[in-house]
């Protein structure tokens, strides 16, 4: 068979070939350390951000009694019942 015919007759498969696995093997540990470092960094940033926001106290910020364009239906119903 020629190379062109092999493209159509052999299964393509989506896994790693043995040659690719052998080629990637020396880099496996370095890639795992890089993955662990990236996960630790992103987890640390997320945790720090979450804890920093959790400490904020918004009790001194005045809240409007009503929002513009929003009608308080419960207040209208209470007034109708009285």
ChimeraX attribute file (.defattr): number of C-alpha atoms within 10 A of each C-alpha:
attribute: neighborCount
match mode: 1-to-1
recipient: residues
	/A:1	6
	/A:2	6
	/A:3	7
	/A:4	8
	/A:5	9
	/A:6	11
	/A:7	10
	/A:8	9
	/A:9	9
	/A:10	8
	/A:11	8
	/A:12	9
	/A:13	7
	/A:14	6
	/A:15	8
	/A:16	10
	/A:17	10
	/A:18	9
	/A:19	8
	/A:20	10
	/A:21	12
	/A:22	11
	/A:23	11
	/A:24	12
	/A:25	10
	/A:26	10
	/A:27	10
	/A:28	12
	/A:29	10
	/A:30	11
	/A:31	12
	/A:32	11
	/A:33	11
	/A:34	12
	/A:35	12
	/A:36	12
	/A:37	12
	/A:38	12
	/A:39	12
	/A:40	12
	/A:41	12
	/A:42	12
	/A:43	12
	/A:44	12
	/A:45	12
	/A:46	12
	/A:47	11
	/A:48	12
	/A:49	11
	/A:50	11
	/A:51	11
	/A:52	10
	/A:53	9
	/A:54	9
	/A:55	8
	/A:56	8
	/A:57	8
	/A:58	8
	/A:59	7
	/A:60	6
	/A:61	7
	/A:62	7
	/A:63	9
	/A:64	7
	/A:65	7
	/A:66	9
	/A:67	9
	/A:68	7
	/A:69	6
	/A:70	7
	/A:71	10
	/A:72	11
	/A:73	9
	/A:74	9
	/A:75	9
	/A:76	10
	/A:77	10
	/A:78	9
	/A:79	9
	/A:80	8
	/A:81	6
	/A:82	5
